[in-house]
Amino acid sequence: MPVSPEELVRLLALLATEENLKVTVKETLKGGAMAGAGAVIGGFCGGPVGIAVGGALGSVMARWKYKGTCRPVTDLLTELSKEQRDQLHEHFQPVLRECIVEDFASMNRLVNQDGEFRARMVQTLRGFVTDTMKLQFHEEVLTRGKAE
């Protein structure tokens, strides 16, 4: 029996934790709205100069309140819907076809014993997160499992 989408997500969550993978979640639309609101309020209060001051203050407030935050990839994986899990499983088919494993335990052993296969799994996961989920990785990791 091939590895199921749920087993794949479980394995990738372990791998993401071990590799300390994090993504940056940005709140750009909310920040832009806050900066714009500051400019409008400043314009009402101080005319043209107020627009500049209000926009600047709104931008500073937006940066403070909505700055990019880091989230572990493990959290994203555990929150995937059934459709997204199936999509992830489909994304990994080229990699899964290369290995001859029938269950979670044997695939986990393979990931831990074969560094090249592990790197391919991490790279494929990164591709899915950036291409499909449209998220950016937080590049703080220098070596496996160690942050700056």
Contacts in CASP RR format, 6 or more apart in sequence:
PFRMAT RR
TARGET T0000
AUTHOR 0000-0000-0000
METHOD contacts of the structure
MODEL  1
MPVSPEELVRLLALLATEENLKVTVKETLKGGAMAGAGAVIGGFCGGPVG
IAVGGALGSVMARWKYKGTCRPVTDLLTELSKEQRDQLHEHFQPVLRECI
VEDFASMNRLVNQDGEFRARMVQTLRGFVTDTMKLQFHEEVLTRGKAE
1 102 0 8 1.000
1 103 0 8 1.000
2 96 0 8 1.000
2 102 0 8 1.000
3 11 0 8 1.000
3 96 0 8 1.000
3 101 0 8 1.000
3 102 0 8 1.000
3 103 0 8 1.000
3 104 0 8 1.000
3 107 0 8 1.000
4 89 0 8 1.000
5 82 0 8 1.000
5 85 0 8 1.000
5 86 0 8 1.000
5 88 0 8 1.000
5 89 0 8 1.000
6 85 0 8 1.000
7 103 0 8 1.000
7 104 0 8 1.000
7 107 0 8 1.000
8 85 0 8 1.000
8 88 0 8 1.000
8 89 0 8 1.000
8 92 0 8 1.000
8 96 0 8 1.000
9 77 0 8 1.000
9 78 0 8 1.000
9 80 0 8 1.000
9 85 0 8 1.000
9 88 0 8 1.000
10 104 0 8 1.000
11 104 0 8 1.000
11 107 0 8 1.000
11 108 0 8 1.000
11 111 0 8 1.000
12 77 0 8 1.000
12 88 0 8 1.000
12 121 0 8 1.000
12 125 0 8 1.000
13 73 0 8 1.000
13 74 0 8 1.000
13 77 0 8 1.000
13 78 0 8 1.000
14 108 0 8 1.000
15 111 0 8 1.000
15 118 0 8 1.000
15 121 0 8 1.000
15 122 0 8 1.000
15 125 0 8 1.000
16 72 0 8 1.000
16 73 0 8 1.000
16 74 0 8 1.000
16 77 0 8 1.000
16 125 0 8 1.000
17 72 0 8 1.000
17 74 0 8 1.000
18 144 0 8 1.000
18 145 0 8 1.000
19 122 0 8 1.000
19 141 0 8 1.000
19 144 0 8 1.000
19 145 0 8 1.000
20 140 0 8 1.000
20 141 0 8 1.000
20 144 0 8 1.000
20 145 0 8 1.000
20 146 0 8 1.000
20 147 0 8 1.000
21 72 0 8 1.000
21 73 0 8 1.000
21 74 0 8 1.000
21 122 0 8 1.000
21 125 0 8 1.000
21 126 0 8 1.000
21 137 0 8 1.000
21 141 0 8 1.000
22 70 0 8 1.000
22 71 0 8 1.000
22 72 0 8 1.000
22 73 0 8 1.000
22 137 0 8 1.000
22 138 0 8 1.000
22 140 0 8 1.000
23 70 0 8 1.000
23 71 0 8 1.000
23 73 0 8 1.000
23 76 0 8 1.000
23 129 0 8 1.000
23 135 0 8 1.000
23 136 0 8 1.000
23 137 0 8 1.000
23 138 0 8 1.000
24 68 0 8 1.000
24 69 0 8 1.000
24 70 0 8 1.000
24 135 0 8 1.000
24 136 0 8 1.000
24 137 0 8 1.000
24 138 0 8 1.000
25 68 0 8 1.000
25 69 0 8 1.000
25 70 0 8 1.000
25 71 0 8 1.000
25 135 0 8 1.000
26 66 0 8 1.000
26 68 0 8 1.000
26 136 0 8 1.000
27 66 0 8 1.000
27 68 0 8 1.000
28 66 0 8 1.000
30 62 0 8 1.000
30 66 0 8 1.000
31 62 0 8 1.000
31 63 0 8 1.000
31 65 0 8 1.000
31 66 0 8 1.000
32 59 0 8 1.000
32 62 0 8 1.000
34 58 0 8 1.000
34 59 0 8 1.000
34 61 0 8 1.000
34 62 0 8 1.000
34 65 0 8 1.000
34 66 0 8 1.000
35 55 0 8 1.000
35 58 0 8 1.000
35 59 0 8 1.000
35 62 0 8 1.000
36 55 0 8 1.000
36 58 0 8 1.000
37 58 0 8 1.000
38 54 0 8 1.000
38 55 0 8 1.000
38 57 0 8 1.000
38 58 0 8 1.000
38 61 0 8 1.000
39 51 0 8 1.000
39 52 0 8 1.000
39 54 0 8 1.000
39 55 0 8 1.000
39 58 0 8 1.000
40 51 0 8 1.000
41 54 0 8 1.000
42 50 0 8 1.000
42 51 0 8 1.000
42 53 0 8 1.000
42 54 0 8 1.000
42 55 0 8 1.000
43 50 0 8 1.000
43 51 0 8 1.000
43 54 0 8 1.000
46 53 0 8 1.000
70 138 0 8 1.000
70 140 0 8 1.000
73 125 0 8 1.000
73 129 0 8 1.000
76 129 0 8 1.000
76 133 0 8 1.000
76 135 0 8 1.000
77 88 0 8 1.000
80 88 0 8 1.000
87 132 0 8 1.000
88 128 0 8 1.000
88 132 0 8 1.000
91 124 0 8 1.000
91 127 0 8 1.000
91 128 0 8 1.000
91 132 0 8 1.000
92 121 0 8 1.000
92 124 0 8 1.000
92 128 0 8 1.000
94 124 0 8 1.000
95 120 0 8 1.000
95 121 0 8 1.000
95 124 0 8 1.000
98 117 0 8 1.000
99 107 0 8 1.000
99 110 0 8 1.000
99 117 0 8 1.000
101 107 0 8 1.000
101 110 0 8 1.000
110 117 0 8 1.000
111 117 0 8 1.000
111 118 0 8 1.000
111 121 0 8 1.000
112 118 0 8 1.000
126 137 0 8 1.000
129 135 0 8 1.000
129 137 0 8 1.000
130 136 0 8 1.000
130 137 0 8 1.000
140 147 0 8 1.000
140 148 0 8 1.000
141 147 0 8 1.000
142 148 0 8 1.000
END
